[in-house]
Amino acid sequence: MKFGTQMRESYETNEDELRMMGRIMFESVGEASPELESVTFATEDGNNSGTFTRARTGADPEDRKAWASEKYTQWLSAMNDTYKSLCGAEITELEIYRTCLPADPHAYVEKVESPALGELVVTLADGPWIDGKYDMPASIFVSGNMMLKINERAATGEKVEKLTVLARNGDDTDTALRKDWEM
């Protein structure tokens, strides 16, 4: 790949471009290779590098709580890759993301549970997003996006198959199915 030729947003850095190259490589070989944990791209001179990682925690898929926690970790890691440069901070906690993008419903993930193998239920807390600028219900906006962000890091057999988002005390609900979000 040729470094420095990708179109970037004004806030993106060399690290972002190289991490994206790692993601492209990861997606081409990583899904079928669960042993691949990360891909790092670096410039020949070693002055710039970027790493894309699977963000695994080693959770046993049979342990519903641990698996849900791992999927949350993978999602937050993907959000960091997307917004780290925009926010000017490493997004390691939801509060950091919320400070940067207070009107984004993603910043109000309150609970992530796994009632069955391959399934997540995400609950959003109320927040400034309720009167936000998004042209769709929060549940729809979050469900598909979380499904994509988590599954871009998961190997075959580790992907989320069904993700339900509950918002506004259950008055705003959507379910995304992996089969509908596959590229």
Secondary structure, DSSP 4 states (H G I P E B T S, - for coil): --TT-S---TT--HHHHHHHHHHHHHHHHTTT-TT--EEEEE-TTSS-EEEEE-------TT-HHHHHHHHHHHHHHHHHHHHHHHHTS---SHHHHHHH-TT-GGGGEEEEE-SSTTEEEEEEPP-GGGGSS-SS-HHHHHHHHHHHHHHTTPPTTSS-SEEEEEEGGGTEEEEEEHHHH--
